[in-house]
Structure formats: structure tokens, C-alpha cells
Amino acid sequence: MALKPLFPPFSILLLGLLCSCAPPPPPMEKVPPFHLTEWSQVDGWDQPKQDFLYAFNVFRDSCRVLKQRSPWQTVCARAEETEPVRQEEARGFFEEHFDPHQVRNDDGTTEGLMTGYFAPDLVGDRQPSQRFRHPLYRAPEDLLTIELGELRPEFKELRLRGRVEGKKVLPYWSRAQIDGPQQPLKGQELFWVEDPVELFFLHIQGSGRIVLENGEKIMVGYADQNGHPFRSIGKLLIDSGEMSRDQMSMQNIQAWARRNPDKARRLLDENPSYIFFAELPTAFWTPPGALGLPLTPHRSLAVDRRVIPLGAPVMVSTTWPNSDYPLKNLMFAHDTGGAINGAVRGDFFWGMGNDAGRFAGRMKQKCYFWVLLPKELANPNDWR
């Protein structure tokens, strides 16, 4: 996917570490995210077109990683022993070994937001030229990571990115600085591409393919991030009156940027977050998700891993982009994303290239989740 976890502004976190302020008031009591329910109440479970055989194979493939983790060992062992040949048998496997739980937000509501992502194709080269002038950078050698959880328990899973200058730790370079005339990362280019707008959206998606002039396609994926918070350029376009909320889509943003190249450069710099990439092995025909396995189009889902365990089957009830036509798939929590925060919040992986991008760029739909958890779990709301 897309973007990896976002990080709070550097100065705010340092201030929080150093100040002796009174502790914040205790948070309001939250509703447990998982509510045990019946299979008959799982929207889409009974639909005739649900491909349980395909879903079973995706889950069994996920067990290459999951079988090493609690509480997945038993159900993955059963999956490795099972060879369903009919849809009913595959469906029976899930019903025998899992319990369905409707996912709820902190306030007890069940409705959430589904967006989409994909892996774009960008024309590029390993060397710069008049045509290929815009660099993808590898993770810089001077990028410093500070794990805040090692300093304060309350900052668990938070980290800072920075750089050392003399005896000071400073915020890492922002997008405007990296792409500006001083070129602080010169010499650390991985590829050069033709279109700066498509490159920006590669940063948004977090992975994609570089298509060389000889036709070779090379997968690149997320390697690191500069530590600056993500700022939505779509919201900026709406706030400035350049585009209405109804017009907002990835495709319309790209079209606006090409019509307004001078404004576009300034707009892109308003998002200080910057992604660094790595060339992936040829075994990856789609980008790897947070689980470390190649994503599966229409079956891989990015979730908030603080709520939904990575690898878990998730029955998703949503609609196709820009429509009310139902889209109900048994998916799998294969990935995470910086903008994916909250219990009923997902990012639907559509696949590779422009066709997938046409769906992903327009998806902003209501959704409902049912997470399938192994029966062995004594307390599903304490799965971690």
C-alpha cells in the first residue's frame, strides 16, 4: 500500500518528552471493537457469488507467516491439512474454525470508510536524461530513527525521523527541501521517472512498478519515510476553491496538476511527507503488504493493526466506487497505512496499473466489517 504509519510533528514529540506537564486526563471509556455475532448476520456471507475456495487459498497462503504467530497456529495447521474442492467445503472450514465478530467504532457505531489503493506503473530509467528528470530515492544513509517507546512507555509504537547536524538532532528534510534546488539527497537516486505528478502519487500509494524502455517492469516498495506528517493535497484543493468535494478523485487531481504546472509544484510541496523506496525481488508480482507477503487484488485489505490483527479474515460489505452497487468480499488484513486509523476503516487493494487505479482513485465508500477470529481465542477483544 500504500503509506506506512505517520509520525507526529518532530518538535511536538520532543516537547512532550521534555516537559513536566501534568498527565492528561484519562480517556473516555471506549466500546470494545469486536462484538460476537451469528453467521446469518454477516452481510454477504450467504451471497451466491462469494468465492470461498479462492478465499481459502488466500488464507492458506497467508499461513506461511501466520503459523508462526499466536493464536493462528492451530487454524493454520488445519488449513494445511485441508483440500476443499467445493465452495461448501471451503465455507465450512471458516465456519468450523472461526467465530464472526462485527467490528465497532469507539462510540459503538458500525459504519466506517473504505478507500482504495493500487500499485501504479511509471515509465522510467536507471539513469537521468532530458526525458527522465525526477528521482525516486532509496532510504538515505543519514536518516536517523528514534524509537520513542524506549524512552517513555506511553509513546510505544511511535518513532521520530531525523538527521544529525553537529551535536543536534534536527527534523529530516521535508518534501520541499528534498525536491528543491539544494538537492540534499543527490547521489542516492534509485530510478528516474518522466512524470512528477505520477511520482507524487507513487508516494501516496507506497509501491509500484518502474517500466523501463525495453519493457522490463521492476517492482519498488516502501523502504522508509522522512518523519513529516502527511497533508492531503485533495483537502487543500477543496479549501482553496480549486475543486469541489464532489469532483475530488485521484484522476481529477492529476488532471488539475497538468493544467496548472506552476501551482502544482507549490501544492505538492504543501505535503511535507516523503517516501523512500527499495527495489524488490522479482518474486514480487504485486507489492508486499505489512504481513510481508505479496498483496492479492480484491482480497487484500489495509487496516488499523492496533484494532484488527494482521492476517485476519475480514468480511467486508461496501459498494463499488461512485455507486450504490454492493461489493461484498471475504478479504484479509494484509496491510496497514498511515491514513488508515480506526476500527471500521479500510483500504481496498485493487491491483496493478491504470485499470486498478481508475477504481482505487474514486473509492470513498461506506463500509461494514466482520472480523473472523479463531475459536481458540478466550477473549477476542484482548487478542494482542
C-alpha positions as CSV (number, residue, x, y, z in Angstrom):
1,M,0.0,0.0,0.0
2,A,0.4,2.4,0.5
3,L,1.8,4.8,3.1
4,K,3.2,3.4,6.3
5,P,2.5,4.8,9.8
6,L,2.6,8.6,10.0
7,F,4.6,10.3,12.7
8,P,3.6,13.3,14.9
9,P,5.5,16.5,14.2
10,F,9.1,16.3,15.4
11,S,9.0,19.4,17.7
12,I,5.8,18.4,19.4
13,L,7.0,15.0,20.4
14,L,10.3,16.3,21.7
15,L,8.4,18.9,23.7
16,G,6.3,16.1,25.2
17,L,9.4,14.2,26.2
18,L,11.0,17.1,27.9
19,C,8.1,18.9,29.6
20,S,7.0,18.2,33.1
21,C,3.3,19.0,32.4
22,A,0.6,17.3,34.4
23,P,-0.5,14.0,32.9
24,P,-3.6,14.2,30.6
25,P,-7.0,13.2,31.9
26,P,-7.9,9.6,31.4
27,P,-9.6,8.9,28.1
28,M,-13.3,8.2,27.9
29,E,-14.3,4.6,28.1
30,K,-14.4,3.0,24.6
31,V,-16.7,0.3,23.3
32,P,-14.8,-3.0,22.7
33,P,-14.3,-3.2,18.9
34,F,-15.4,-6.8,18.4
35,H,-19.0,-8.0,19.0
36,L,-19.6,-11.7,18.7
37,T,-22.5,-12.4,16.2
38,E,-24.1,-15.2,14.1
39,W,-23.0,-16.2,10.6
40,S,-26.5,-15.3,9.4
41,Q,-25.9,-11.7,10.5
42,V,-22.7,-11.3,8.5
43,D,-23.7,-9.3,5.4
44,G,-22.6,-11.0,2.2
45,W,-21.8,-14.4,3.8
46,D,-24.7,-16.1,2.1
47,Q,-24.4,-14.4,-1.3
48,P,-24.2,-17.0,-4.1
49,K,-21.2,-15.3,-5.8
50,Q,-19.0,-15.4,-2.7
51,D,-15.9,-17.4,-3.8
52,F,-14.9,-19.3,-0.6
53,L,-12.5,-21.6,-2.5
54,Y,-10.4,-18.6,-3.6
55,A,-10.6,-17.0,-0.2
56,F,-9.5,-20.3,1.5
57,N,-6.4,-20.4,-0.8
58,V,-5.5,-16.8,0.0
59,F,-5.8,-17.6,3.8
60,R,-3.7,-20.7,3.5
61,D,-1.0,-18.7,1.7
62,S,-1.2,-16.2,4.5
63,C,-0.4,-19.0,6.9
64,R,3.2,-19.1,5.6
65,V,3.6,-16.2,8.0
66,L,0.6,-16.6,10.4
67,K,1.5,-20.1,11.5
68,Q,4.5,-18.7,13.4
69,R,2.2,-16.4,15.5
70,S,-0.3,-17.0,18.3
71,P,-3.2,-17.5,18.1
72,W,-3.0,-18.8,14.4
73,Q,-1.0,-22.0,14.8
74,T,-4.0,-24.4,15.2
75,V,-6.2,-23.0,12.4
76,C,-3.2,-22.7,10.0
77,A,-2.3,-26.4,10.8
78,R,-5.9,-27.3,9.9
79,A,-5.7,-25.3,6.7
80,E,-2.5,-27.0,5.6
81,E,-4.3,-30.4,6.1
82,T,-7.5,-29.4,4.2
83,E,-8.0,-29.6,0.4
84,P,-11.6,-28.4,-0.3
85,V,-12.8,-28.9,-3.8
86,R,-16.3,-27.4,-3.4
87,Q,-17.4,-24.0,-2.3
88,E,-19.5,-25.5,0.5
89,E,-16.4,-27.2,1.9
90,A,-14.3,-24.1,1.9
91,R,-17.1,-22.1,3.5
92,G,-17.5,-24.9,6.1
93,F,-13.8,-24.5,7.0
94,F,-14.3,-20.9,8.0
95,E,-17.5,-21.6,9.9
96,E,-15.8,-24.5,11.8
97,H,-12.7,-22.8,12.9
98,F,-13.7,-19.1,13.2
99,D,-16.2,-17.0,15.1
100,P,-17.5,-13.9,13.3
101,H,-17.4,-10.6,15.2
102,Q,-18.9,-7.3,13.9
103,V,-16.3,-4.5,14.2
104,R,-17.4,-1.4,16.0
105,N,-16.0,2.1,16.3
106,D,-15.1,3.5,19.7
107,D,-18.6,5.0,20.1
108,G,-20.3,1.7,19.3
109,T,-21.3,2.6,15.7
110,T,-20.6,0.1,12.9
111,E,-20.4,2.2,9.8
112,G,-16.9,3.2,8.5
113,L,-15.0,4.4,5.5
114,M,-13.4,2.4,2.7
115,T,-10.9,3.9,0.3
116,G,-8.8,2.2,-2.4
117,Y,-5.2,1.8,-3.4
118,F,-3.2,0.2,-6.1
119,A,0.3,-0.1,-7.5
120,P,0.9,2.3,-10.4
121,D,3.2,1.9,-13.4
122,L,5.6,4.7,-14.1
123,V,7.8,5.0,-17.2
124,G,11.4,5.5,-16.0
125,D,15.1,4.6,-16.3
126,R,18.1,3.9,-14.0
127,Q,19.9,7.0,-15.4
128,P,18.8,10.6,-15.7
129,S,18.1,12.2,-19.0
130,Q,16.2,15.1,-20.5
131,R,13.1,12.8,-20.5
132,F,13.6,11.2,-17.1
133,R,14.4,14.0,-14.7
134,H,12.5,13.2,-11.5
135,P,14.2,10.9,-9.0
136,L,13.0,8.1,-6.7
137,Y,15.3,8.0,-3.7
138,R,16.5,5.0,-1.7
139,A,16.4,5.3,2.1
140,P,19.1,7.9,2.8
141,E,22.2,6.8,4.8
142,D,21.8,9.8,7.2
143,L,18.2,9.1,8.1
144,L,18.0,8.6,11.9
145,T,15.3,6.7,13.7
146,I,14.4,7.4,17.3
147,E,12.1,4.7,18.9
148,L,10.2,6.8,21.5
149,G,8.9,3.7,23.3
150,E,12.4,3.0,24.5
151,L,12.3,6.4,26.3
152,R,8.7,6.6,27.5
153,P,6.2,3.6,27.6
154,E,3.3,5.9,26.7
155,F,5.0,6.5,23.3
156,K,5.0,2.8,22.4
157,E,4.9,2.3,18.6
158,L,5.8,5.9,17.9
159,R,9.1,7.0,16.4
160,L,10.9,10.0,15.1
161,R,12.9,10.5,11.9
162,G,15.7,13.0,12.0
163,R,19.3,13.8,11.0
164,V,22.4,14.8,12.9
165,E,24.0,18.2,12.3
166,G,26.9,18.8,14.6
167,K,25.7,17.9,18.0
168,K,22.0,18.5,17.2
169,V,19.3,16.1,16.1
170,L,17.1,18.0,13.5
171,P,13.9,17.1,11.7
172,Y,14.7,15.3,8.4
173,W,14.4,17.2,5.2
174,S,10.9,18.0,4.0
175,R,9.5,17.4,0.6
176,A,10.1,21.0,-0.5
177,Q,13.7,20.7,0.7
178,I,14.4,17.3,-0.9
179,D,13.0,18.4,-4.3
180,G,14.4,21.9,-4.0
181,P,17.5,23.4,-5.6
182,Q,19.8,22.3,-2.7
183,Q,19.2,18.6,-3.5
184,P,20.3,17.2,-0.2
185,L,19.9,13.6,-1.4
186,K,21.8,13.9,-4.6
187,G,23.7,10.6,-5.3
188,Q,21.1,8.4,-3.6
189,E,18.7,8.1,-6.6
190,L,17.2,4.6,-7.3
191,F,15.4,5.4,-10.5
192,W,14.4,8.4,-12.6
193,V,10.9,8.9,-13.9
194,E,9.2,11.0,-16.5
195,D,6.1,12.4,-14.7
196,P,6.4,14.3,-11.4
197,V,2.7,14.1,-10.7
198,E,2.7,10.3,-11.2
199,L,5.7,10.2,-8.9
200,F,3.8,12.1,-6.2
201,F,1.0,9.5,-6.4
202,L,3.6,6.7,-6.2
203,H,4.5,8.2,-2.8
204,I,0.8,8.2,-1.8
205,Q,0.4,4.5,-2.8
206,G,3.7,3.5,-1.3
207,S,4.7,1.0,-4.1
208,G,4.5,0.5,-7.8
209,R,6.4,-0.6,-10.9
210,I,9.0,1.2,-12.9
211,V,8.6,0.4,-16.6
212,L,11.9,0.6,-18.5
213,E,12.1,1.5,-22.2
214,N,12.9,-2.2,-23.0
215,G,9.6,-3.3,-21.4
216,E,11.1,-4.6,-18.2
217,K,8.9,-3.9,-15.1
218,I,10.6,-3.5,-11.8
219,M,8.7,-3.5,-8.5
220,V,9.6,-0.9,-6.0
221,G,8.2,-0.7,-2.5
222,Y,8.3,1.4,0.7
223,A,11.6,1.5,2.4
224,D,11.3,4.4,4.8
225,Q,9.7,7.8,5.4
226,N,11.1,11.2,6.4
227,G,9.0,11.6,9.5
228,H,7.0,14.5,8.5
229,P,3.2,14.3,8.8
230,F,1.1,13.6,5.7
231,R,-1.0,16.5,4.5
232,S,-3.8,15.9,2.0
233,I,-3.5,17.9,-1.2
234,G,-7.1,17.0,-2.0
235,K,-8.3,18.8,1.0
236,L,-6.1,21.8,0.1
237,L,-7.6,21.9,-3.4
238,I,-11.1,21.9,-1.8
239,D,-10.2,24.6,0.8
240,S,-8.7,26.8,-1.9
241,G,-11.8,26.5,-4.2
242,E,-9.9,24.8,-7.0
243,M,-12.1,21.8,-6.8
244,S,-15.4,20.8,-5.2
245,R,-15.7,17.8,-2.8
246,D,-17.9,16.0,-5.4
247,Q,-15.1,16.4,-8.0
248,M,-12.4,15.0,-5.8
249,S,-10.6,11.9,-7.1
250,M,-7.1,10.9,-7.9
251,Q,-7.7,11.3,-11.6
252,N,-9.1,14.8,-11.2
253,I,-6.2,15.9,-9.1
254,Q,-3.8,14.6,-11.7
255,A,-5.7,16.5,-14.5
256,W,-5.7,19.7,-12.5
257,A,-1.9,19.4,-11.8
258,R,-1.2,19.0,-15.5
259,R,-3.3,22.0,-16.4
260,N,-1.6,24.1,-13.7
261,P,2.0,23.0,-13.6
262,D,3.2,26.1,-11.6
263,K,0.5,25.8,-9.0
264,A,1.0,22.0,-8.9
265,R,4.7,22.3,-7.7
266,R,3.7,24.5,-4.9
267,L,0.8,22.3,-4.0
268,L,2.9,19.2,-3.8
269,D,5.3,20.9,-1.5
270,E,2.5,21.5,0.9
271,N,2.6,17.8,1.8
272,P,6.0,17.6,3.6
273,S,5.8,13.8,3.9
274,Y,8.3,12.0,1.7
275,I,8.6,8.2,0.9
276,F,11.9,6.4,0.1
277,F,11.8,3.2,-2.0
278,A,13.7,-0.1,-2.4
279,E,13.9,-2.3,-5.5
280,L,12.0,-5.6,-4.7
281,P,13.0,-9.1,-5.7
282,T,11.5,-10.5,-8.9
283,A,9.3,-12.9,-6.9
284,F,7.0,-10.0,-6.0
285,W,4.5,-9.6,-8.8
286,T,2.5,-7.3,-6.6
287,P,3.9,-5.2,-3.7
288,P,4.3,-6.8,-0.3
289,G,2.0,-5.8,2.5
290,A,2.7,-5.3,6.2
291,L,2.4,-9.1,6.6
292,G,5.4,-9.5,4.2
293,L,3.6,-11.3,1.5
294,P,2.5,-10.2,-2.0
295,L,-0.9,-8.4,-1.9
296,T,-3.8,-10.1,-3.6
297,P,-6.0,-7.9,-5.7
298,H,-9.6,-7.6,-4.4
299,R,-8.7,-9.7,-1.4
300,S,-6.0,-7.7,0.5
301,L,-7.2,-5.1,2.9
302,A,-5.2,-2.4,4.7
303,V,-6.5,-2.0,8.3
304,D,-5.5,-0.3,11.6
305,R,-3.4,-3.1,13.1
306,R,-4.0,-1.7,16.6
307,V,-7.6,-3.0,16.2
308,I,-7.6,-5.8,13.6
309,P,-4.8,-8.4,13.8
310,L,-2.7,-8.7,10.6
311,G,-3.7,-11.7,8.6
312,A,-7.3,-12.0,10.0
313,P,-10.1,-12.7,7.5
314,V,-12.5,-9.8,7.3
315,M,-15.9,-9.9,5.7
316,V,-16.3,-6.5,4.0
317,S,-19.6,-5.0,3.0
318,T,-19.2,-1.9,0.9
319,T,-20.1,-0.6,-2.6
320,W,-18.3,-0.2,-5.9
321,P,-16.6,3.3,-6.3
322,N,-19.1,6.1,-7.1
323,S,-22.1,3.8,-6.9
324,D,-24.6,2.0,-4.7
325,Y,-23.9,-1.4,-6.3
326,P,-22.9,-3.8,-3.5
327,L,-19.4,-5.1,-3.1
328,K,-19.1,-7.8,-0.5
329,N,-15.9,-9.8,-0.3
330,L,-14.2,-12.0,2.2
331,M,-10.9,-10.2,2.4
332,F,-7.7,-10.4,4.6
333,A,-5.9,-7.9,6.7
334,H,-2.6,-8.0,4.8
335,D,-1.6,-4.4,5.1
336,T,-1.6,-1.1,7.0
337,G,-1.5,2.6,6.0
338,G,-0.7,5.9,7.5
339,A,-4.2,7.2,6.8
340,I,-5.9,4.0,8.0
341,N,-6.9,4.8,11.6
342,G,-9.8,3.4,13.5
343,A,-11.7,0.2,13.8
344,V,-14.1,0.4,10.7
345,R,-11.6,1.9,8.3
346,G,-10.1,0.1,5.4
347,D,-8.1,0.5,2.2
348,F,-9.1,-1.9,-0.6
349,F,-6.2,-3.2,-2.8
350,W,-7.4,-3.1,-6.4
351,G,-4.2,-4.4,-8.1
352,M,-1.7,-3.1,-10.6
353,G,-1.6,-0.4,-13.3
354,N,-4.0,2.1,-14.7
355,D,-7.2,-0.1,-14.7
356,A,-6.8,-0.7,-11.0
357,G,-6.1,3.0,-10.5
358,R,-9.4,4.0,-12.0
359,F,-11.2,2.2,-9.3
360,A,-8.9,3.0,-6.4
361,G,-8.8,6.7,-7.2
362,R,-12.6,7.0,-7.0
363,M,-13.3,4.8,-4.0
364,K,-14.6,6.6,-0.9
365,Q,-17.5,4.4,0.2
366,K,-19.3,3.5,3.4
367,C,-18.4,0.1,4.8
368,Y,-19.0,-2.5,7.5
369,F,-16.6,-5.1,8.8
370,W,-16.9,-8.6,10.4
371,V,-13.6,-9.9,11.6
372,L,-13.2,-13.7,11.7
373,L,-11.1,-14.8,14.7
374,P,-10.0,-18.3,15.7
375,K,-12.3,-20.1,18.1
376,E,-9.4,-20.8,20.5
377,L,-9.3,-17.1,21.5
378,A,-10.6,-16.8,25.0
379,N,-11.1,-13.0,24.8
380,P,-11.3,-11.7,21.2
381,N,-11.1,-8.1,22.4
382,D,-7.7,-8.9,24.0
383,W,-6.2,-10.8,21.0
384,R,-2.8,-9.0,21.4
